[in-house]
Amino acid sequence: MTIRKYHSPLRAQSATATREAILDSAHALFLTQGYPGVTIGQIAETANVAVPTVYSSVGNKPKILTALLEPALTDPAIADCLAAVEASDDPRTVIELTAEGTRVTHERHWDLVYGLLYRNPPGEPAVKAVLDKGADDYVHALTRVADRLVTLESLAADVSHAESVDLLWFHLGPHAWMTLVGERGWPFDRAQTWIAHSTRRALLQDW
């Protein structure tokens, strides 16, 4: 006799809705109270669920924050940007595309990335591990940009491949956006224009 596994679409939809309510609750509380000041009980109360439901649906606080970070760390704009970079034969366009791609990912997730992680980063090892992985992936993406610039033989004579990665990180990494947009209040458009210009000037032989 074949035993069929029971599958209820309504139950699955309910579980998804519960998870989304918990994440929405945590997102709002983390931003208003800071990550350390929020308890699982508060998250449960705001989401209108029981405390055990929070643990069974998402997990503890580090796992909740990791789930909130996932869309930023896996944003499809990153892959789209790299595909466009590797298809371009113009080094200036490569820089412009990278500036646009990093701008899109930061702007899309700005409230979480700047409002929580940059201004008051959680110190828990589990969260730090996720953030470190995100930084490593960011550097890897910029290394692919540097590879493309080397292939196009467009780097300035005194800029090595390794140095180009460092300069890309300096000009296009998260701290540039946090400083100009977050701390100094620049609009994203102005920041993108300046960042692209300064990156071309720092890296390219014909900028």
Contacts in CASP RR format, 6 or more apart in sequence:
PFRMAT RR
TARGET T0000
AUTHOR 0000-0000-0000
METHOD contacts of the structure
MODEL  1
MTIRKYHSPLRAQSATATREAILDSAHALFLTQGYPGVTIGQIAETANVA
VPTVYSSVGNKPKILTALLEPALTDPAIADCLAAVEASDDPRTVIELTAE
GTRVTHERHWDLVYGLLYRNPPGEPAVKAVLDKGADDYVHALTRVADRLV
TLESLAADVSHAESVDLLWFHLGPHAWMTLVGERGWPFDRAQTWIAHSTR
RALLQDW
15 57 0 8 1.000
18 47 0 8 1.000
18 49 0 8 1.000
18 53 0 8 1.000
18 57 0 8 1.000
19 57 0 8 1.000
19 58 0 8 1.000
21 47 0 8 1.000
21 48 0 8 1.000
21 49 0 8 1.000
22 43 0 8 1.000
22 44 0 8 1.000
22 47 0 8 1.000
22 49 0 8 1.000
22 53 0 8 1.000
22 54 0 8 1.000
22 57 0 8 1.000
22 58 0 8 1.000
22 64 0 8 1.000
23 58 0 8 1.000
23 64 0 8 1.000
23 67 0 8 1.000
23 68 0 8 1.000
24 47 0 8 1.000
25 43 0 8 1.000
25 44 0 8 1.000
25 46 0 8 1.000
25 47 0 8 1.000
26 38 0 8 1.000
26 43 0 8 1.000
26 47 0 8 1.000
26 58 0 8 1.000
26 61 0 8 1.000
26 64 0 8 1.000
26 65 0 8 1.000
26 68 0 8 1.000
27 68 0 8 1.000
27 112 0 8 1.000
28 46 0 8 1.000
29 38 0 8 1.000
29 42 0 8 1.000
29 43 0 8 1.000
29 46 0 8 1.000
30 38 0 8 1.000
30 65 0 8 1.000
30 68 0 8 1.000
30 112 0 8 1.000
30 116 0 8 1.000
31 111 0 8 1.000
31 112 0 8 1.000
31 115 0 8 1.000
31 116 0 8 1.000
33 42 0 8 1.000
34 116 0 8 1.000
34 120 0 8 1.000
35 61 0 8 1.000
35 65 0 8 1.000
35 116 0 8 1.000
35 120 0 8 1.000
35 122 0 8 1.000
35 127 0 8 1.000
36 122 0 8 1.000
38 61 0 8 1.000
40 51 0 8 1.000
40 54 0 8 1.000
40 55 0 8 1.000
40 60 0 8 1.000
40 61 0 8 1.000
41 51 0 8 1.000
41 54 0 8 1.000
43 54 0 8 1.000
43 64 0 8 1.000
44 50 0 8 1.000
44 51 0 8 1.000
44 53 0 8 1.000
44 54 0 8 1.000
47 54 0 8 1.000
49 57 0 8 1.000
54 64 0 8 1.000
58 64 0 8 1.000
58 67 0 8 1.000
61 124 0 8 1.000
62 122 0 8 1.000
62 124 0 8 1.000
62 126 0 8 1.000
62 127 0 8 1.000
62 130 0 8 1.000
63 126 0 8 1.000
65 122 0 8 1.000
65 127 0 8 1.000
65 130 0 8 1.000
66 126 0 8 1.000
66 127 0 8 1.000
66 130 0 8 1.000
68 112 0 8 1.000
69 112 0 8 1.000
69 117 0 8 1.000
69 130 0 8 1.000
69 131 0 8 1.000
71 109 0 8 1.000
72 105 0 8 1.000
72 108 0 8 1.000
72 109 0 8 1.000
72 112 0 8 1.000
72 113 0 8 1.000
73 130 0 8 1.000
73 133 0 8 1.000
73 134 0 8 1.000
73 137 0 8 1.000
75 104 0 8 1.000
75 105 0 8 1.000
75 108 0 8 1.000
75 109 0 8 1.000
77 101 0 8 1.000
77 104 0 8 1.000
77 105 0 8 1.000
77 108 0 8 1.000
78 101 0 8 1.000
78 105 0 8 1.000
78 141 0 8 1.000
80 101 0 8 1.000
81 97 0 8 1.000
81 98 0 8 1.000
81 100 0 8 1.000
81 101 0 8 1.000
81 102 0 8 1.000
81 104 0 8 1.000
81 141 0 8 1.000
82 141 0 8 1.000
82 144 0 8 1.000
82 145 0 8 1.000
84 97 0 8 1.000
85 94 0 8 1.000
85 97 0 8 1.000
85 98 0 8 1.000
85 144 0 8 1.000
85 145 0 8 1.000
85 148 0 8 1.000
86 144 0 8 1.000
86 148 0 8 1.000
88 94 0 8 1.000
88 97 0 8 1.000
88 148 0 8 1.000
89 152 0 8 1.000
90 152 0 8 1.000
91 149 0 8 1.000
91 152 0 8 1.000
91 154 0 8 1.000
91 204 0 8 1.000
91 206 0 8 1.000
92 200 0 8 1.000
92 204 0 8 1.000
92 207 0 8 1.000
94 145 0 8 1.000
94 148 0 8 1.000
94 149 0 8 1.000
94 152 0 8 1.000
94 154 0 8 1.000
95 196 0 8 1.000
95 199 0 8 1.000
95 200 0 8 1.000
95 203 0 8 1.000
95 204 0 8 1.000
96 196 0 8 1.000
98 142 0 8 1.000
98 145 0 8 1.000
98 168 0 8 1.000
98 172 0 8 1.000
98 199 0 8 1.000
99 172 0 8 1.000
99 192 0 8 1.000
99 195 0 8 1.000
99 196 0 8 1.000
99 199 0 8 1.000
100 192 0 8 1.000
100 196 0 8 1.000
102 172 0 8 1.000
102 173 0 8 1.000
102 177 0 8 1.000
103 177 0 8 1.000
103 188 0 8 1.000
103 191 0 8 1.000
103 192 0 8 1.000
103 195 0 8 1.000
106 113 0 8 1.000
106 114 0 8 1.000
106 174 0 8 1.000
106 177 0 8 1.000
106 181 0 8 1.000
106 188 0 8 1.000
107 188 0 8 1.000
110 181 0 8 1.000
113 174 0 8 1.000
114 178 0 8 1.000
114 181 0 8 1.000
114 182 0 8 1.000
116 122 0 8 1.000
117 131 0 8 1.000
118 174 0 8 1.000
118 178 0 8 1.000
121 127 0 8 1.000
121 131 0 8 1.000
122 128 0 8 1.000
135 174 0 8 1.000
138 169 0 8 1.000
138 173 0 8 1.000
138 174 0 8 1.000
139 165 0 8 1.000
139 169 0 8 1.000
142 165 0 8 1.000
142 168 0 8 1.000
142 169 0 8 1.000
142 172 0 8 1.000
142 173 0 8 1.000
143 165 0 8 1.000
145 168 0 8 1.000
146 161 0 8 1.000
146 164 0 8 1.000
146 165 0 8 1.000
146 168 0 8 1.000
147 161 0 8 1.000
149 155 0 8 1.000
149 164 0 8 1.000
149 203 0 8 1.000
149 204 0 8 1.000
150 161 0 8 1.000
150 164 0 8 1.000
154 203 0 8 1.000
154 204 0 8 1.000
154 205 0 8 1.000
154 206 0 8 1.000
155 161 0 8 1.000
155 164 0 8 1.000
155 203 0 8 1.000
155 204 0 8 1.000
155 205 0 8 1.000
156 203 0 8 1.000
156 204 0 8 1.000
156 205 0 8 1.000
157 205 0 8 1.000
159 167 0 8 1.000
159 202 0 8 1.000
159 203 0 8 1.000
164 203 0 8 1.000
167 199 0 8 1.000
167 202 0 8 1.000
167 203 0 8 1.000
168 199 0 8 1.000
168 203 0 8 1.000
170 176 0 8 1.000
170 202 0 8 1.000
171 195 0 8 1.000
171 198 0 8 1.000
171 199 0 8 1.000
171 202 0 8 1.000
172 195 0 8 1.000
172 199 0 8 1.000
176 191 0 8 1.000
176 195 0 8 1.000
177 191 0 8 1.000
177 195 0 8 1.000
180 186 0 8 1.000
180 190 0 8 1.000
180 191 0 8 1.000
180 194 0 8 1.000
180 195 0 8 1.000
181 187 0 8 1.000
181 188 0 8 1.000
181 191 0 8 1.000
186 194 0 8 1.000
200 207 0 8 1.000
201 207 0 8 1.000
END
